[in-house]
Amino acid sequence: MSEQARSALERLVVDVPDFPEPGIVFKDITPLLADPEGFAAVIDALAAAGRDADGTVIVDKVVGMEARGFILAAPVALALGVGFVPVRKAGRLPRPTHAAAYALEYAEATLELHQDAISPGQRVLLVDDVLATGGTVCATVDLVERCGGTATAAAMLMELSFLPGREAIGDLPLTSLMVV
């Protein structure tokens, strides 16, 4: 990761205590999103997970998970020159979907992906803002595989090291720009 991306994360991710409930320290990324240079540096760092050591793009699609994953994944897809695919909460996609239920830190949810969003054999980079329990990533991997694609890596803005996300995703290569 570049020094510019590291600096942007340190300066622009703001801790908000007791949000969304007492005892939780929320990491607010909106100041980062508002800073064009910092945001660009972070997008470049996330996009590196979709390239090999020579800089060659090794993925066919970038999947972003609702909702903040969309904000990061779409520009990562543009940086890589590949398509962006949204994974949405249940009931928000208009055509036939695959669905996967999963556990969140505080609740349960279901994610959906259009059945034709990923073609068999396509290599996919998963991008999201936070890796916590790993439930969102695991559910998304399941959806990608049900389309016939392969999740090749995950790139996260931040990883919560006190939760079991890294263990939950197994041997899926993981890039975390910030570990808290």
N, C-alpha and C positions, 0 to 999 in steps of 0.2 A: 504494500500500500504506500502511496506517495506521502511525503511529509505534509503536503497541502491537504490531503484528505484527512490525515490524522489530526492535524491542527483544527480543521473545520469541525470535526466531531467533538473535540475537546472544548472548543469555544462556543459551539452553537447548539448542542444538545443540552436542554435545560431540565433539571430535576424538578418535579412538581410533587411535593409530599402529599400523602393522603388522598390521592386520586387514582382510580375512581372510587376507592373506599379507604377507610382508615388503615394505616400500616403499609400501604403500597406507595412506592416512589415511582411515579410515572415519568418516563423519558420523553419529553416533548421535542419532536423533530421539526416543528414548524419554523423556528428561527433558521435552521439549516436549509430548509426548502426556500426560504426567502432570500438567501444569500447566493447569488448566481455562481460565483467562483467556488464557494464551498460545495454547493450542490453538484456542480459539474465534476469536481474532484472526486466526490463520493460515487457518482455514477460511473466514472472511469474505473474506480477501484472495484466496484461490484461487477462491472462488465469483464474485468480480467478473469473472472471465474468461468467465462464462456470462451476463453482463448487458451491455446496451448502455450508452451514455453517460447515458441517462435512468434507468438502474436496472431496465429491463424485462428479464425473463428471455428469452434468445434461443436457448435449447437445449431439447431435448425429453428428453434422457437424459444422464447422466454415466457414463462408463466408467472403471473403475479397474483397473489392471493388478496382477496378483499380484506380491508379496504386500503390501508396504507401501502400494501404491496403494489397496488396499481401505480401509485405515485412514483415508485422507484423502478418497477419492472418495465414500464413503457419506455422511458428514456434509455434504459439498459438495452432493450431490444433495438432501438434506433442506433445506439452506439455500435452494436454488433452487426447491424444490417440484416436482422432477422425479424420474424413476426412476433407480435405480442399476443398472448392468450390470457384472458381473465378467468380466474376461478372465483365464482361468486357464491354468496349465501343462497340457501335453498329458495327457489321460486323467483329468482331474478333474471334468469336466462330464458329467452323466448322460444327456443327450439329444443328438440330432444336432448336430454343430458344424461350423464352418468352422475351418481350421487354417492357421497361417502360421509358417514357420521364420524365424529371425533370428539375428544374431550378438550376443553379449554382449561386455563388456570382456574376459572371460576364457574364454569358451566359446561354444557354440551352444545354442539352445533352440527350443521350439515353443510358441506360444500358441494357445488355442482360445476361441471365442465361440459360444454357442448360436445356431443358424441363425435362430431366431425372436426373438432378444433385442432387435433393432432393426428397426423397420418401415421400408419404403421411404419416403424423403423425410425421415426424422427427422434433426434436427440434434444433433450429439453433441459434448460437451466431454470431452476425455481428461484424466485426472488421475493423476499418479504422484509419487513422492517425489523421484526423481533423473532428470535428463536427462544421459546420458553419451554413448554413441556414436550414439544415436538409433534403434537397432535395435528396441527395444521399441515406441516410438511409431510407427515406420514399419509394423511388423507389425500393430499395432492399427488404424491407419488402413486398412490393407488389409482387415482383418476387418470393420470398420464398413462399408466400401464394398461388400464382398461381400454384406452384408445389405441393401444398398440405401440405407444412411444416408450422411450427410455429416459428416465430422470438421470442425467449425468452428473449433476452437481446442484448444490444450493448455495446461494449467496445472501447473507443477512447483514443488515445495517448493524444490528447488535445482537448479542447472545447473552441471555441471563444464566450465568454459570451456576447459580444456586438452584436451578431447576434442571430436570433430567433430559432436556431437549437433545443434547449431543448424543447421549446413549440411545434415546428413542429412535433416532434416524439411522442408527447402525453404521454401515460402511459407506453411506452416501457422502462423497466429498463435500466438505463444508468450508466456506469462506465467511468469517465473521469479522467485520471491520472494527467492532468495539465489543469487548467482553466486560460485562459488569457483574 
